[in-house]
């Protein structure tokens, strides 16, 4: 299903409205430059906290919610970031 032009941007995980993303302006003004730009701040922070614990072997893969797992697996060098 295609998104209508009037529809607001939403988080890819929790579906809450994203703040600071405008549908007006040029393409470069609409693009967010941070990683996982389609996520809200709460989900973004949660992913990095879980990834830090996962790669420090404090958390097993079975203990992570499935909706966060693909994002955590894409962060291969998270131990260098923290």
C-alpha positions in Angstrom: 0.0 0.0 0.0 1.5 3.3 -1.0 1.8 6.2 1.5 -0.3 9.2 0.6 1.4 12.6 0.4 -0.5 14.0 3.4 0.4 11.0 5.7 2.8 11.8 8.5 6.1 9.9 9.0 5.9 7.1 11.6 8.4 5.0 13.5 9.2 1.7 11.8 8.9 -0.2 15.1 6.3 1.4 17.4 4.4 3.4 14.7 4.5 6.6 16.7 4.7 9.9 14.9 8.2 11.2 14.1 9.0 14.7 15.1 11.2 17.0 13.0 10.6 15.3 9.6 8.8 17.5 7.2 7.1 16.6 4.0 7.8 20.1 2.6 10.9 21.2 0.9 13.5 19.6 -1.4 14.7 16.0 -1.1 17.8 16.9 0.8 15.8 18.9 3.4 13.6 15.8 4.0 16.4 13.3 4.5 17.6 12.6 8.0 21.3 11.8 8.2 21.5 9.7 11.4 21.5 5.9 11.3 18.0 4.3 11.5 16.4 7.5 10.6 13.0 5.9 10.3 12.8 5.2 14.1 11.7 7.4 17.0 14.2 8.3 19.7 12.8 5.8 22.2 13.3 2.9 19.8 16.6 4.2 18.6 18.0 4.4 22.1 16.5 1.0 23.0 18.3 -0.6 20.0 21.7 0.8 21.0 21.3 -0.2 24.6 20.3 -3.8 23.7 23.0 -4.0 21.1 25.6 -2.9 23.6 24.5 -5.6 26.1 24.2 -8.2 23.3 27.7 -7.7 21.9 29.1 -7.6 25.5 27.6 -11.1 26.0 25.3 -9.9 28.8 22.2 -10.7 26.7 21.3 -13.7 24.6 19.5 -13.5 21.3 16.5 -15.3 22.7 16.0 -12.5 25.3 15.7 -9.8 22.6 12.3 -8.9 21.2 12.0 -10.0 17.5 11.1 -6.4 16.4 14.5 -5.2 17.5 16.7 -8.1 16.4 17.2 -7.1 12.7 18.4 -3.7 13.7 20.8 -5.1 16.4 22.2 -7.6 13.9 23.0 -4.8 11.5 25.2 -3.1 14.0 28.2 -5.3 13.7 30.8 -2.9 15.2 28.7 -1.6 18.1 31.4 -2.5 20.6 33.7 0.1 18.9 30.9 2.8 19.1 30.5 2.4 22.8 
